[in-house]
Amino acid sequence: MNIQEFIAAEAEKPFRWGETDCVSTAARWLKIKTGKDFSPLIAAYETAEEAQRALSDFGGLAVAVNRVMRAAGFSKTEDPLPGDVGLVIHGGKLCVAVNSGQYWFSHDENGLIGAPLNAVWKAWSTECQ
């Protein structure tokens, strides 16, 4: 599955905490592209409050994503390519997203995220172009 097929499939799914939120969407993409399952690292949550509590155990979203990506062997990149995963600023908050080549894609509680490429704060190469 390429990035455009992934986005088309994900765009059909409604937002649900623990299933199609930004963390779960990026984890699903990484499993498709790398075969690595990040589910055991992501605490089960079904609400915004539960997600916040799970992430606070790590020290917040940025720390959690950084630790997971580093532990899985992904290296940071200053030049993200399609398929890479990053932390982006969208709607005044930090989100995990996938580089589509034209924008950063993910979900949040308001629907689909299409953040500009320059909204990236930190990114990791998935070497799956």
N, C-alpha and C positions, 0 to 999 in steps of 0.2 A: 504494500500500500504506500503510495507516495503522499506527500504533504497535502496536496490539493484534495485527494480522495479522503484523507483523514478529516480535513476541515469540513468537507461536504457532509460526511457521516455525522460528525459532531454537531454541526449546525442544526440537525434534525432533532437533537436531544434537548429536552427541557432542563433547566437548571435544577440540580438537587445537591445539597451538601453531602459530601462523601462519595458522590457518584460523578457529577459533572461540574464541580467547582474547579477553580484554576489548578489546584494541586492535583486533583484526580485526573483532569484532562491531560496535563503534562506527563503524569505517571503512565497513563494509557499509551500516549505517543511513544514514550521511551520503551515501554514493553514491546510495542509493535516493531520498533526500529532496532532494538538491541537484544530483545529477549529477556532483559533484566526485569524482574518483578519487584516493584517498590511498595506493593501493598502491605507487606509485613512491617515496613518502616512507618507507614502512615496509620496513625491511630484511627479506629473507627469513630466516625462522627456523623450525626444526622441534622445538626442545627449549627447556626453561626456561633452560638455560645460554646458548643462542644468543640467546634473547630478551633476557636480561639484558645480554649483550655488546652487542647492537644498541642497546638503550636507553642503555647507559652512554656510547656515542658522543655522545649528545645531552646527557648530564648527568643521566639518569634519566627515569622516566616522567612526572613532573610537568612538567619542563622541555620534554620532547619534545612532549607534548600541547599545552602552552601555545604553543609555537612554531608547530606545525602549524595550530592553530585560528586564531591571529592572522594567519599568512601567508595562510590561506584566506579571511580577511575576517570571521570570526565574532567577535561582541563578547561580552564577559563579561556575565553577568546575575546579579543578586542574588536574582531571583525566577524560578527555572527552571520552565518549563512542559513539558507532555507533548511529547516529541520532542527536547527539548534534550539536550545531551551534557555530562557532568560527570565530575569526578574525585571518587570517593566513598571513604570509609573502610569497608572490609568485611573482617571477620575479622582485624582488626589490620593490614591492608595497604591500599595505595592501588590502586584499580581505575578503569578508564574504563567508564562506564555510560551508558545512555540512560534518560531520565525517562519512565516509563510513565503518569504521572499519579497513580499509587498507590504506586509504589516505583521504585527505580533498578534497571534490568535489565542483566545481562550474563552472561558465563561466566567461570569460573576453573577451575583444575585439579580442583576438587572438584565441579564441576557448575554449575548455574545460580545466579546472584546475584540476590537480591531484597532489596536494602538499603533501609532506611527513607529517606524523603525528606529527613529532617534529617541524614543521613549525608554529605551533599554538602560537599565542601571548596571546590570551584571549579566553575563551570558556564558554558557558552556557549550563547547563543541560536542556534537553527538557523532560526528564523522559519518553521517548517513546521507549525504547529498546525492 
